[in-house]
């Protein structure tokens, strides 16, 4: 019987998701993030499981809040042009 996909994945599976995105993160780093609350986790027994969604979200680029040209102080770069 095939295994049903779960939202909870092991640290090894989470590390594999990072590795597939060329971001090498060790299981010990993921465990530390789980213990400090950076990643939501459960620990039934000795194994630690984290949610798949937040792991993938860490790999998505964040939207940058850039400045509009009109927001930049006029004359800020005048000294550089001379």
PDB file of N, CA, C and O in Angstrom:
ATOM      1  N   UNK A   1       0.841  -1.169   0.000  1.00  0.00           N
ATOM      2  CA  UNK A   1       0.000   0.000   0.000  1.00  0.00           C
ATOM      3  C   UNK A   1       0.894   1.242   0.000  1.00  0.00           C
ATOM      4  O   UNK A   1       1.811   1.333   0.816  1.00  0.00           O
ATOM      5  N   UNK A   2       0.640   2.213  -0.912  1.00  0.00           N
ATOM      6  CA  UNK A   2       1.483   3.414  -0.952  1.00  0.00           C
ATOM      7  C   UNK A   2       1.274   4.282   0.280  1.00  0.00           C
ATOM      8  O   UNK A   2       0.198   4.318   0.876  1.00  0.00           O
ATOM      9  N   UNK A   3       2.323   4.963   0.629  1.00  0.00           N
ATOM     10  CA  UNK A   3       2.291   5.844   1.793  1.00  0.00           C
ATOM     11  C   UNK A   3       1.524   7.120   1.471  1.00  0.00           C
ATOM     12  O   UNK A   3       1.737   7.721   0.418  1.00  0.00           O
ATOM     13  N   UNK A   4       0.651   7.533   2.349  1.00  0.00           N
ATOM     14  CA  UNK A   4      -0.134   8.750   2.162  1.00  0.00           C
ATOM     15  C   UNK A   4       0.734   9.952   2.493  1.00  0.00           C
ATOM     16  O   UNK A   4       1.427   9.974   3.511  1.00  0.00           O
ATOM     17  N   UNK A   5       0.688  10.957   1.615  1.00  0.00           N
ATOM     18  CA  UNK A   5       1.458  12.174   1.861  1.00  0.00           C
ATOM     19  C   UNK A   5       0.894  12.883   3.080  1.00  0.00           C
ATOM     20  O   UNK A   5      -0.317  13.075   3.194  1.00  0.00           O
ATOM     21  N   UNK A   6       1.759  13.262   3.969  1.00  0.00           N
ATOM     22  CA  UNK A   6       1.355  13.942   5.187  1.00  0.00           C
ATOM     23  C   UNK A   6       1.957  15.332   5.209  1.00  0.00           C
ATOM     24  O   UNK A   6       2.976  15.599   4.572  1.00  0.00           O
ATOM     25  N   UNK A   7       1.312  16.203   5.949  1.00  0.00           N
ATOM     26  CA  UNK A   7       1.858  17.544   6.110  1.00  0.00           C
ATOM     27  C   UNK A   7       3.070  17.523   7.034  1.00  0.00           C
ATOM     28  O   UNK A   7       3.924  18.406   6.957  1.00  0.00           O
ATOM     29  N   UNK A   8       3.152  16.521   7.908  1.00  0.00           N
ATOM     30  CA  UNK A   8       4.286  16.382   8.823  1.00  0.00           C
ATOM     31  C   UNK A   8       5.349  15.514   8.173  1.00  0.00           C
ATOM     32  O   UNK A   8       5.065  14.402   7.727  1.00  0.00           O
ATOM     33  N   UNK A   9       6.568  16.022   8.120  1.00  0.00           N
ATOM     34  CA  UNK A   9       7.668  15.266   7.515  1.00  0.00           C
ATOM     35  C   UNK A   9       8.822  15.174   8.514  1.00  0.00           C
ATOM     36  O   UNK A   9       8.950  15.997   9.422  1.00  0.00           O
ATOM     37  N   UNK A  10       9.647  14.165   8.324  1.00  0.00           N
ATOM     38  CA  UNK A  10      10.805  13.985   9.202  1.00  0.00           C
ATOM     39  C   UNK A  10      11.871  15.034   8.875  1.00  0.00           C
ATOM     40  O   UNK A  10      11.815  15.697   7.839  1.00  0.00           O
ATOM     41  N   UNK A  11      12.830  15.166   9.771  1.00  0.00           N
ATOM     42  CA  UNK A  11      13.927  16.109   9.520  1.00  0.00           C
ATOM     43  C   UNK A  11      14.741  15.694   8.296  1.00  0.00           C
ATOM     44  O   UNK A  11      15.255  16.545   7.570  1.00  0.00           O
ATOM     45  N   UNK A  12      14.855  14.389   8.071  1.00  0.00           N
ATOM     46  CA  UNK A  12      15.576  13.908   6.883  1.00  0.00           C
ATOM     47  C   UNK A  12      14.862  14.333   5.609  1.00  0.00           C
ATOM     48  O   UNK A  12      15.497  14.758   4.644  1.00  0.00           O
ATOM     49  N   UNK A  13      13.534  14.216   5.609  1.00  0.00           N
ATOM     50  CA  UNK A  13      12.769  14.647   4.437  1.00  0.00           C
ATOM     51  C   UNK A  13      12.879  16.154   4.236  1.00  0.00           C
ATOM     52  O   UNK A  13      12.987  16.620   3.101  1.00  0.00           O
ATOM     53  N   UNK A  14      12.852  16.916   5.318  1.00  0.00           N
ATOM     54  CA  UNK A  14      12.997  18.366   5.227  1.00  0.00           C
ATOM     55  C   UNK A  14      14.377  18.731   4.680  1.00  0.00           C
ATOM     56  O   UNK A  14      14.498  19.619   3.835  1.00  0.00           O
ATOM     57  N   UNK A  15      15.413  18.049   5.160  1.00  0.00           N
ATOM     58  CA  UNK A  15      16.767  18.301   4.666  1.00  0.00           C
ATOM     59  C   UNK A  15      16.867  17.970   3.182  1.00  0.00           C
ATOM     60  O   UNK A  15      17.587  18.638   2.440  1.00  0.00           O
ATOM     61  N   UNK A  16      16.143  16.938   2.749  1.00  0.00           N
ATOM     62  CA  UNK A  16      16.148  16.548   1.342  1.00  0.00           C
ATOM     63  C   UNK A  16      15.485  17.640   0.492  1.00  0.00           C
ATOM     64  O   UNK A  16      15.959  17.937  -0.605  1.00  0.00           O
ATOM     65  N   UNK A  17      14.400  18.235   0.983  1.00  0.00           N
ATOM     66  CA  UNK A  17      13.737  19.325   0.260  1.00  0.00           C
ATOM     67  C   UNK A  17      14.706  20.492   0.084  1.00  0.00           C
ATOM     68  O   UNK A  17      14.791  21.074  -0.997  1.00  0.00           O
ATOM     69  N   UNK A  18      15.436  20.832   1.147  1.00  0.00           N
ATOM     70  CA  UNK A  18      16.429  21.911   1.048  1.00  0.00           C
ATOM     71  C   UNK A  18      17.535  21.534   0.067  1.00  0.00           C
ATOM     72  O   UNK A  18      17.952  22.362  -0.743  1.00  0.00           O
ATOM     73  N   UNK A  19      18.012  20.297   0.132  1.00  0.00           N
ATOM     74  CA  UNK A  19      19.105  19.853  -0.743  1.00  0.00           C
ATOM     75  C   UNK A  19      18.683  19.900  -2.209  1.00  0.00           C
ATOM     76  O   UNK A  19      19.484  20.259  -3.072  1.00  0.00           O
ATOM     77  N   UNK A  20      17.433  19.541  -2.496  1.00  0.00           N
ATOM     78  CA  UNK A  20      16.942  19.576  -3.878  1.00  0.00           C
ATOM     79  C   UNK A  20      16.892  21.006  -4.413  1.00  0.00           C
ATOM     80  O   UNK A  20      16.923  21.220  -5.624  1.00  0.00           O
ATOM     81  N   UNK A  21      16.815  21.980  -3.512  1.00  0.00           N
ATOM     82  CA  UNK A  21      16.826  23.387  -3.909  1.00  0.00           C
ATOM     83  C   UNK A  21      18.239  23.974  -3.820  1.00  0.00           C
ATOM     84  O   UNK A  21      18.409  25.192  -3.872  1.00  0.00           O
ATOM     85  N   UNK A  22      19.242  23.117  -3.687  1.00  0.00           N
ATOM     86  CA  UNK A  22      20.652  23.520  -3.570  1.00  0.00           C
ATOM     87  C   UNK A  22      20.898  24.411  -2.359  1.00  0.00           C
ATOM     88  O   UNK A  22      21.702  25.341  -2.414  1.00  0.00           O
ATOM     89  N   UNK A  23      20.205  24.120  -1.272  1.00  0.00           N
ATOM     90  CA  UNK A  23      20.410  24.823  -0.008  1.00  0.00           C
ATOM     91  C   UNK A  23      20.764  23.759   1.028  1.00  0.00           C
ATOM     92  O   UNK A  23      19.870  23.139   1.605  1.00  0.00           O
ATOM     93  N   UNK A  24      22.054  23.540   1.271  1.00  0.00           N
ATOM     94  CA  UNK A  24      22.439  22.483   2.206  1.00  0.00           C
ATOM     95  C   UNK A  24      22.163  22.873   3.659  1.00  0.00           C
ATOM     96  O   UNK A  24      22.831  23.742   4.217  1.00  0.00           O
ATOM     97  N   UNK A  25      21.177  22.223   4.256  1.00  0.00           N
ATOM     98  CA  UNK A  25      20.836  22.422   5.659  1.00  0.00           C
ATOM     99  C   UNK A  25      20.914  21.059   6.334  1.00  0.00           C
ATOM    100  O   UNK A  25      20.329  20.092   5.848  1.00  0.00           O
ATOM    101  N   UNK A  26      21.621  20.979   7.429  1.00  0.00           N
ATOM    102  CA  UNK A  26      21.772  19.696   8.114  1.00  0.00           C
ATOM    103  C   UNK A  26      20.561  19.394   8.992  1.00  0.00           C
ATOM    104  O   UNK A  26      19.787  20.284   9.344  1.00  0.00           O
ATOM    105  N   UNK A  27      20.419  18.120   9.333  1.00  0.00           N
ATOM    106  CA  UNK A  27      19.337  17.708  10.225  1.00  0.00           C
ATOM    107  C   UNK A  27      19.496  18.359  11.590  1.00  0.00           C
ATOM    108  O   UNK A  27      18.501  18.687  12.236  1.00  0.00           O
ATOM    109  N   UNK A  28      20.732  18.550  12.038  1.00  0.00           N
ATOM    110  CA  UNK A  28      20.935  19.163  13.351  1.00  0.00           C
ATOM    111  C   UNK A  28      20.494  20.633  13.346  1.00  0.00           C
ATOM    112  O   UNK A  28      19.973  21.127  14.347  1.00  0.00           O
ATOM    113  N   UNK A  29      20.700  21.322  12.236  1.00  0.00           N
ATOM    114  CA  UNK A  29      20.221  22.699  12.128  1.00  0.00           C
ATOM    115  C   UNK A  29      18.700  22.729  12.146  1.00  0.00           C
ATOM    116  O   UNK A  29      18.103  23.575  12.811  1.00  0.00           O
ATOM    117  N   UNK A  30      18.074  21.816  11.425  1.00  0.00           N
ATOM    118  CA  UNK A  30      16.614  21.741  11.415  1.00  0.00           C
ATOM    119  C   UNK A  30      16.083  21.412  12.812  1.00  0.00           C
ATOM    120  O   UNK A  30      15.061  21.957  13.229  1.00  0.00           O
ATOM    121  N   UNK A  31      16.764  20.532  13.529  1.00  0.00           N
ATOM    122  CA  UNK A  31      16.350  20.195  14.897  1.00  0.00           C
ATOM    123  C   UNK A  31      16.462  21.419  15.806  1.00  0.00           C
ATOM    124  O   UNK A  31      15.593  21.655  16.646  1.00  0.00           O
ATOM    125  N   UNK A  32      17.520  22.185  15.637  1.00  0.00           N
ATOM    126  CA  UNK A  32      17.691  23.399  16.439  1.00  0.00           C
ATOM    127  C   UNK A  32      16.581  24.403  16.129  1.00  0.00           C
ATOM    128  O   UNK A  32      16.033  25.027  17.038  1.00  0.00           O
ATOM    129  N   UNK A  33      16.246  24.559  14.832  1.00  0.00           N
ATOM    130  CA  UNK A  33      15.166  25.450  14.449  1.00  0.00           C
ATOM    131  C   UNK A  33      13.842  24.980  15.038  1.00  0.00           C
ATOM    132  O   UNK A  33      13.015  25.798  15.440  1.00  0.00           O
ATOM    133  N   UNK A  34      13.639  23.674  15.093  1.00  0.00           N
ATOM    134  CA  UNK A  34      12.407  23.123  15.670  1.00  0.00           C
ATOM    135  C   UNK A  34      12.357  23.401  17.166  1.00  0.00           C
ATOM    136  O   UNK A  34      11.307  23.780  17.686  1.00  0.00           O
ATOM    137  N   UNK A  35      13.460  23.222  17.857  1.00  0.00           N
ATOM    138  CA  UNK A  35      13.501  23.440  19.311  1.00  0.00           C
ATOM    139  C   UNK A  35      13.360  24.916  19.679  1.00  0.00           C
ATOM    140  O   UNK A  35      12.815  25.244  20.733  1.00  0.00           O
ATOM    141  N   UNK A  36      13.852  25.810  18.809  1.00  0.00           N
ATOM    142  CA  UNK A  36      13.755  27.244  19.108  1.00  0.00           C
ATOM    143  C   UNK A  36      12.447  27.854  18.607  1.00  0.00           C
ATOM    144  O   UNK A  36      12.160  29.016  18.894  1.00  0.00           O
ATOM    145  N   UNK A  37      11.655  27.086  17.865  1.00  0.00           N
ATOM    146  CA  UNK A  37      10.373  27.572  17.398  1.00  0.00           C
ATOM    147  C   UNK A  37      10.384  28.199  16.014  1.00  0.00           C
ATOM    148  O   UNK A  37       9.353  28.689  15.553  1.00  0.00           O
ATOM    149  N   UNK A  38      11.521  28.194  15.348  1.00  0.00           N
ATOM    150  CA  UNK A  38      11.584  28.748  13.997  1.00  0.00           C
ATOM    151  C   UNK A  38      10.760  27.889  13.037  1.00  0.00           C
ATOM    152  O   UNK A  38      10.196  28.396  12.068  1.00  0.00           O
ATOM    153  N   UNK A  39      10.696  26.596  13.314  1.00  0.00           N
ATOM    154  CA  UNK A  39       9.864  25.666  12.563  1.00  0.00           C
ATOM    155  C   UNK A  39       8.887  25.008  13.530  1.00  0.00           C
ATOM    156  O   UNK A  39       9.283  24.539  14.597  1.00  0.00           O
ATOM    157  N   UNK A  40       7.605  24.975  13.153  1.00  0.00           N
ATOM    158  CA  UNK A  40       6.618  24.275  13.975  1.00  0.00           C
ATOM    159  C   UNK A  40       6.956  22.789  13.941  1.00  0.00           C
ATOM    160  O   UNK A  40       7.242  22.239  12.877  1.00  0.00           O
ATOM    161  N   UNK A  41       6.925  22.149  15.084  1.00  0.00           N
ATOM    162  CA  UNK A  41       7.322  20.746  15.133  1.00  0.00           C
ATOM    163  C   UNK A  41       6.526  19.974  16.177  1.00  0.00           C
ATOM    164  O   UNK A  41       5.912  20.545  17.079  1.00  0.00           O
ATOM    165  N   UNK A  42       6.559  18.664  16.020  1.00  0.00           N
ATOM    166  CA  UNK A  42       6.042  17.744  17.027  1.00  0.00           C
ATOM    167  C   UNK A  42       7.119  16.700  17.267  1.00  0.00           C
ATOM    168  O   UNK A  42       7.953  16.443  16.399  1.00  0.00           O
ATOM    169  N   UNK A  43       7.096  16.110  18.435  1.00  0.00           N
ATOM    170  CA  UNK A  43       8.102  15.111  18.763  1.00  0.00           C
ATOM    171  C   UNK A  43       7.436  13.938  19.481  1.00  0.00           C
ATOM    172  O   UNK A  43       7.480  13.852  20.708  1.00  0.00           O
ATOM    173  N   UNK A  44       6.818  13.033  18.716  1.00  0.00           N
ATOM    174  CA  UNK A  44       6.258  11.839  19.338  1.00  0.00           C
ATOM    175  C   UNK A  44       7.379  10.817  19.558  1.00  0.00           C
ATOM    176  O   UNK A  44       7.785  10.125  18.624  1.00  0.00           O
ATOM    177  N   UNK A  45       7.856  10.729  20.748  1.00  0.00           N
ATOM    178  CA  UNK A  45       9.002   9.854  21.017  1.00  0.00           C
ATOM    179  C   UNK A  45      10.296  10.587  20.739  1.00  0.00           C
ATOM    180  O   UNK A  45      10.464  11.738  21.139  1.00  0.00           O
ATOM    181  N   UNK A  46      11.213   9.919  20.052  1.00  0.00           N
ATOM    182  CA  UNK A  46      12.522  10.509  19.795  1.00  0.00           C
ATOM    183  C   UNK A  46      12.612  11.244  18.462  1.00  0.00           C
ATOM    184  O   UNK A  46      13.526  12.042  18.255  1.00  0.00           O
ATOM    185  N   UNK A  47      11.674  10.983  17.563  1.00  0.00           N
ATOM    186  CA  UNK A  47      11.714  11.599  16.237  1.00  0.00           C
ATOM    187  C   UNK A  47      11.054  12.973  16.256  1.00  0.00           C
ATOM    188  O   UNK A  47      10.075  13.202  16.967  1.00  0.00           O
ATOM    189  N   UNK A  48      11.610  13.878  15.462  1.00  0.00           N
ATOM    190  CA  UNK A  48      11.062  15.226  15.335  1.00  0.00           C
ATOM    191  C   UNK A  48      10.473  15.352  13.932  1.00  0.00           C
ATOM    192  O   UNK A  48      11.094  14.954  12.946  1.00  0.00           O
ATOM    193  N   UNK A  49       9.277  15.907  13.862  1.00  0.00           N
ATOM    194  CA  UNK A  49       8.607  16.133  12.593  1.00  0.00           C
ATOM    195  C   UNK A  49       8.274  17.610  12.463  1.00  0.00           C
ATOM    196  O   UNK A  49       7.892  18.264  13.434  1.00  0.00           O
ATOM    197  N   UNK A  50       8.428  18.127  11.239  1.00  0.00           N
ATOM    198  CA  UNK A  50       8.116  19.523  10.954  1.00  0.00           C
ATOM    199  C   UNK A  50       7.090  19.561   9.827  1.00  0.00           C
ATOM    200  O   UNK A  50       6.904  18.579   9.108  1.00  0.00           O
ATOM    201  N   UNK A  51       6.435  20.690   9.686  1.00  0.00           N
ATOM    202  CA  UNK A  51       5.430  20.828   8.630  1.00  0.00           C
ATOM    203  C   UNK A  51       6.094  21.097   7.284  1.00  0.00           C
ATOM    204  O   UNK A  51       7.050  21.867   7.183  1.00  0.00           O
ATOM    205  N   UNK A  52       5.562  20.443   6.255  1.00  0.00           N
ATOM    206  CA  UNK A  52       6.104  20.562   4.906  1.00  0.00           C
ATOM    207  C   UNK A  52       5.955  21.993   4.358  1.00  0.00           C
ATOM    208  O   UNK A  52       6.886  22.519   3.749  1.00  0.00           O
ATOM    209  N   UNK A  53       4.799  22.616   4.572  1.00  0.00           N
ATOM    210  CA  UNK A  53       4.529  23.951   4.030  1.00  0.00           C
ATOM    211  C   UNK A  53       5.529  25.006   4.467  1.00  0.00           C
ATOM    212  O   UNK A  53       6.086  25.704   3.620  1.00  0.00           O
ATOM    213  N   UNK A  54       5.777  25.145   5.776  1.00  0.00           N
ATOM    214  CA  UNK A  54       6.760  26.138   6.211  1.00  0.00           C
ATOM    215  C   UNK A  54       8.183  25.861   5.711  1.00  0.00           C
ATOM    216  O   UNK A  54       8.957  26.792   5.491  1.00  0.00           O
ATOM    217  N   UNK A  55       8.523  24.585   5.535  1.00  0.00           N
ATOM    218  CA  UNK A  55       9.848  24.252   4.993  1.00  0.00           C
ATOM    219  C   UNK A  55       9.945  24.782   3.568  1.00  0.00           C
ATOM    220  O   UNK A  55      10.933  25.418   3.203  1.00  0.00           O
ATOM    221  N   UNK A  56       8.920  24.518   2.768  1.00  0.00           N
ATOM    222  CA  UNK A  56       8.923  25.014   1.385  1.00  0.00           C
ATOM    223  C   UNK A  56       8.862  26.534   1.348  1.00  0.00           C
ATOM    224  O   UNK A  56       9.472  27.160   0.482  1.00  0.00           O
ATOM    225  N   UNK A  57       8.125  27.134   2.290  1.00  0.00           N
ATOM    226  CA  UNK A  57       8.016  28.594   2.325  1.00  0.00           C
ATOM    227  C   UNK A  57       9.368  29.246   2.591  1.00  0.00           C
ATOM    228  O   UNK A  57       9.623  30.356   2.123  1.00  0.00           O
ATOM    229  N   UNK A  58      10.230  28.571   3.333  1.00  0.00           N
ATOM    230  CA  UNK A  58      11.562  29.120   3.612  1.00  0.00           C
ATOM    231  C   UNK A  58      12.404  29.205   2.343  1.00  0.00           C
ATOM    232  O   UNK A  58      13.372  29.963   2.289  1.00  0.00           O
ATOM    233  N   UNK A  59      12.042  28.433   1.330  1.00  0.00           N
ATOM    234  CA  UNK A  59      12.805  28.427   0.081  1.00  0.00           C
ATOM    235  C   UNK A  59      12.292  29.447  -0.923  1.00  0.00           C
ATOM    236  O   UNK A  59      12.977  29.751  -1.900  1.00  0.00           O
ATOM    237  N   UNK A  60      11.098  29.977  -0.695  1.00  0.00           N
ATOM    238  CA  UNK A  60      10.552  30.982  -1.602  1.00  0.00           C
ATOM    239  C   UNK A  60      11.191  32.329  -1.324  1.00  0.00           C
ATOM    240  O   UNK A  60      11.384  32.701  -0.167  1.00  0.00           O
ATOM    241  N   UNK A  61      11.521  33.064  -2.380  1.00  0.00           N
ATOM    242  CA  UNK A  61      12.096  34.392  -2.146  1.00  0.00           C
ATOM    243  C   UNK A  61      11.052  35.310  -1.515  1.00  0.00           C
ATOM    244  O   UNK A  61       9.877  35.278  -1.881  1.00  0.00           O
ATOM    245  N   UNK A  62      11.490  36.110  -0.584  1.00  0.00           N
ATOM    246  CA  UNK A  62      10.598  37.063   0.056  1.00  0.00           C
ATOM    247  C   UNK A  62      10.371  38.244  -0.862  1.00  0.00           C
ATOM    248  O   UNK A  62      11.252  38.640  -1.626  1.00  0.00           O
ATOM    249  N   UNK A  63       9.186  38.795  -0.775  1.00  0.00           N
ATOM    250  CA  UNK A  63       8.902  39.994  -1.557  1.00  0.00           C
ATOM    251  C   UNK A  63       9.628  41.165  -0.902  1.00  0.00           C
ATOM    252  O   UNK A  63       9.535  41.387   0.306  1.00  0.00           O
ATOM    253  N   UNK A  64      10.338  41.891  -1.721  1.00  0.00           N
ATOM    254  CA  UNK A  64      11.098  43.026  -1.218  1.00  0.00           C
ATOM    255  C   UNK A  64      10.248  44.272  -1.319  1.00  0.00           C
ATOM    256  O   UNK A  64       9.550  44.498  -2.307  1.00  0.00           O
ATOM    257  N   UNK A  65      10.319  45.044  -0.313  1.00  0.00           N
ATOM    258  CA  UNK A  65       9.618  46.318  -0.318  1.00  0.00           C
ATOM    259  C   UNK A  65      10.606  47.396  -0.725  1.00  0.00           C
ATOM    260  O   UNK A  65      11.299  47.977   0.111  1.00  0.00           O
ATOM    261  N   UNK A  66      10.655  47.647  -2.001  1.00  0.00           N
ATOM    262  CA  UNK A  66      11.603  48.620  -2.517  1.00  0.00           C
ATOM    263  C   UNK A  66      11.068  50.035  -2.428  1.00  0.00           C
ATOM    264  O   UNK A  66       9.891  50.263  -2.146  1.00  0.00           O
ATOM    265  N   UNK A  67      11.938  50.951  -2.669  1.00  0.00           N
ATOM    266  CA  UNK A  67      11.569  52.354  -2.679  1.00  0.00           C
ATOM    267  C   UNK A  67      11.230  52.787  -4.093  1.00  0.00           C
ATOM    268  O   UNK A  67      11.817  52.312  -5.065  1.00  0.00           O
ATOM    269  N   UNK A  68      10.273  53.698  -4.190  1.00  0.00           N
ATOM    270  CA  UNK A  68       9.981  54.313  -5.472  1.00  0.00           C
ATOM    271  C   UNK A  68      11.002  55.424  -5.678  1.00  0.00           C
ATOM    272  O   UNK A  68      11.514  55.996  -4.716  1.00  0.00           O
ATOM    273  N   UNK A  69      11.288  55.719  -6.921  1.00  0.00           N
ATOM    274  CA  UNK A  69      12.249  56.785  -7.219  1.00  0.00           C
ATOM    275  C   UNK A  69      11.792  58.105  -6.629  1.00  0.00           C
ATOM    276  O   UNK A  69      12.614  58.926  -6.221  1.00  0.00           O
ATOM    277  N   UNK A  70      10.478  58.312  -6.583  1.00  0.00           N
ATOM    278  CA  UNK A  70       9.963  59.574  -6.045  1.00  0.00           C
ATOM    279  C   UNK A  70      10.142  59.667  -4.531  1.00  0.00           C
ATOM    280  O   UNK A  70      10.082  60.760  -3.968  1.00  0.00           O
ATOM    281  N   UNK A  71      10.362  58.522  -3.861  1.00  0.00           N
ATOM    282  CA  UNK A  71      10.549  58.515  -2.409  1.00  0.00           C
ATOM    283  C   UNK A  71      11.985  58.833  -1.990  1.00  0.00           C
ATOM    284  O   UNK A  71      12.235  59.160  -0.830  1.00  0.00           O
ATOM    285  N   UNK A  72      12.916  58.739  -2.921  1.00  0.00           N
ATOM    286  CA  UNK A  72      14.315  59.000  -2.603  1.00  0.00           C
ATOM    287  C   UNK A  72      14.512  60.502  -2.446  1.00  0.00           C
ATOM    288  O   UNK A  72      13.978  61.297  -3.220  1.00  0.00           O
ATOM    289  N   UNK A  73      15.272  60.869  -1.452  1.00  0.00           N
ATOM    290  CA  UNK A  73      15.512  62.280  -1.166  1.00  0.00           C
ATOM    291  C   UNK A  73      16.150  62.955  -2.383  1.00  0.00           C
ATOM    292  O   UNK A  73      17.191  62.508  -2.865  1.00  0.00           O
ATOM    293  N   UNK A  74      15.529  64.031  -2.881  1.00  0.00           N
ATOM    294  CA  UNK A  74      16.135  64.742  -4.028  1.00  0.00           C
ATOM    295  C   UNK A  74      17.522  65.262  -3.656  1.00  0.00           C
ATOM    296  O   UNK A  74      17.725  65.763  -2.550  1.00  0.00           O
ATOM    297  N   UNK A  75      18.431  65.146  -4.537  1.00  0.00           N
ATOM    298  CA  UNK A  75      19.771  65.644  -4.302  1.00  0.00           C
ATOM    299  C   UNK A  75      20.663  64.669  -3.556  1.00  0.00           C
ATOM    300  O   UNK A  75      21.808  64.996  -3.245  1.00  0.00           O
ATOM    301  N   UNK A  76      20.163  63.486  -3.265  1.00  0.00           N
ATOM    302  CA  UNK A  76      20.938  62.518  -2.502  1.00  0.00           C
ATOM    303  C   UNK A  76      22.209  62.104  -3.247  1.00  0.00           C
ATOM    304  O   UNK A  76      23.252  61.885  -2.633  1.00  0.00           O
ATOM    305  N   UNK A  77      22.112  61.998  -4.587  1.00  0.00           N
ATOM    306  CA  UNK A  77      23.239  61.524  -5.373  1.00  0.00           C
ATOM    307  C   UNK A  77      23.906  62.629  -6.181  1.00  0.00           C
ATOM    308  O   UNK A  77      24.688  62.343  -7.087  1.00  0.00           O
ATOM    309  N   UNK A  78      23.614  63.870  -5.872  1.00  0.00           N
ATOM    310  CA  UNK A  78      24.183  64.984  -6.649  1.00  0.00           C
ATOM    311  C   UNK A  78      25.708  65.022  -6.553  1.00  0.00           C
ATOM    312  O   UNK A  78      26.376  65.332  -7.540  1.00  0.00           O
ATOM    313  N   UNK A  79      26.260  64.717  -5.400  1.00  0.00           N
ATOM    314  CA  UNK A  79      27.710  64.754  -5.233  1.00  0.00           C
ATOM    315  C   UNK A  79      28.408  63.695  -6.078  1.00  0.00           C
ATOM    316  O   UNK A  79      29.560  63.879  -6.472  1.00  0.00           O
ATOM    317  N   UNK A  80      27.731  62.603  -6.357  1.00  0.00           N
ATOM    318  CA  UNK A  80      28.338  61.535  -7.126  1.00  0.00           C
ATOM    319  C   UNK A  80      28.377  61.838  -8.611  1.00  0.00           C
ATOM    320  O   UNK A  80      29.219  61.307  -9.336  1.00  0.00           O
ATOM    321  N   UNK A  81      27.480  62.681  -9.059  1.00  0.00           N
ATOM    322  CA  UNK A  81      27.404  62.995 -10.502  1.00  0.00           C
ATOM    323  C   UNK A  81      28.494  63.962 -10.948  1.00  0.00           C
ATOM    324  O   UNK A  81      28.811  64.005 -12.137  1.00  0.00           O
ATOM    325  N   UNK A  82      29.075  64.737 -10.043  1.00  0.00           N
ATOM    326  CA  UNK A  82      30.071  65.708 -10.459  1.00  0.00           C
ATOM    327  C   UNK A  82      31.439  65.135 -10.589  1.00  0.00           C
ATOM    328  O   UNK A  82      32.378  65.851 -10.935  1.00  0.00           O
TER     329      UNK A  82
END
